[in-house]
């Protein structure tokens, strides 16, 4: 996913390794499968200027901008845009998010290192109480949809209702299909608001460390209401009154009415914009490209370029298309060959690399029939595998040629480029798996009492050349210790009902992509967690996550992260490998193209891209 929902991580794992997953909010979808959840640190920056002021990770302050009539093109892949509502379980994808990020404005945005920055031209928010946690939001008086309708609390009431809160009867009554239920789960009562008002208040009965991310953008409630045959004020009042039956009348449209199954906009009135650009049907060439044009009613900073074009082009064609001038900005899979090709294009192409908040890992399967289950080979078998995985060789051969500062990653909740990374490592990990130890691995398999060779199928989403090479290196090493490593990569790994979901693997190889959350690792490592695909269970880990997620104190977060990381190493939930390197290539005449460590991808500030005069 390009924009992860609060409370979950994004899965990353398809054919692209750029770090932009194809599903969001930790949903099991396809995509480069990644997700991290840690609060923002100081992200490693590329050689270019990463911010408005030198060293800043925020958007650049361009001053007064006059939109030109130029065209800038970008591609995130061959998949075509198909929904204005990218918040459903079926539509939450990078391909939709890169477009919708330009159509929907928000109270905040992620900087290049995961720092949360407010959009004060959109509105303001303030924590007014700690107990209970209370946040007051004020939408700008100037904020309007492109059809002239004011953006109001009504839109955020629908945003809350679409997460199926129990106060309105839950999913059985309401029938919304959101990718995340965080808003309704952590805010059980409707936001305090007046119909058509510009302010609303959100109350959390319990502390929630990622509260700042819960309320962001919203969809036009007046459109949903009208399509359901009611007045906009009637819908808002029904939400405030707890009238779930009335609210349920808009769920079908919310789920599907903003989709484009035929890849065309049949009624532009249904998709008003609150962002710098608008969506026009005439600018959509199905199978080829989609062009966005400036929103004439936009109340925020004007976009720099008049026509922003999204090309639907296969990833393997991006480098050549950039060289030919057919696409102006690309974010290809970060491989040695790709980087060399881009660097070989000369001064006409600018190339920047960065470390991403997306990290590769190997997870064990704890199913009853797995050798890694505690009733079978158990911890000793897991230790044996960890001893033979050549983590340093993988980084040296596949990652360091792209990012010379790359290192083996020894944590899950902190990244090597964050200031407090080493403090947590010192508390949680003693370096026992830094070096390959074939002799020790062999002894551990004997201790496990299992018959050798032990077959271990490593599952991942294929084709993916880098992961194929990772498995080959593990195979060459671990087969010497008594394992029989099987490359079990396949195309349905992340599909609903596919290999990952079925547990048809002994070790899963994929990545999580993050953007600055604190508690979103909880469903990955907690007993019966929705993203705990291997079935790991540990009461001490559960307790530590509950303590962390129930506090807004950064000191408590740090203390519990140390506890969690040590327990995950001691019990070997899995093996972290490395933070993904990112590569962006673009026409060197463009300004303000900036890579980012978060999963929003290079197009996060596309409204600021402009060709130098």
ABEGO torsion letter per residue (X at the ends): XABBBBGBBBBBABABAAGBBABBGGBABBEAGBEBABBBBBBBBBABBABABBGBABBBBAEBBBBBABBBBBBAEABBBABABAABAAABBAAAAAAAAAABBBABBBBAAGBBBBBAAAEBBBBABAOBBBBBBBBBAABBBAAGBBBBAAAAAAAAAAAGBAAAGEAAAAGBBBABAAAAAABABBBBBBBGBABBBBBBABBBAAAAAABBBBBBAAAAAAAAGBBAAAAAAAAAAGBAAAAAAAAAAAAAAABBAAGBBABAAABBBABABBBBAAABBBGABBBBBBBAABABBBBABABBBBBBBBAAAAAAAAAAGABABBBBBBBAAAAAAAAAAEAABBBBBBBBABBBBBBBBABAABAABAABAEAAAAAAAAAABBAAAAAAAAAAAABAABBBBABAABBAABAAAAAAAAAABAGAAABBBAAAAAAAAAAAGBBOBBBBBBBBBOBBAAAAAAAAAAAAAAAAAGBBBBBABBAAAABBGBAAAAGBBABBBBBBBBAGBAAAAAAAABBGBAABAAGBBBAAAAAAAAAAAABABAAAAAAAAAAAAAAAAAAGABBBABBBBBBBBBBAABBGBBBBABAAEAAAAAAABBBBX
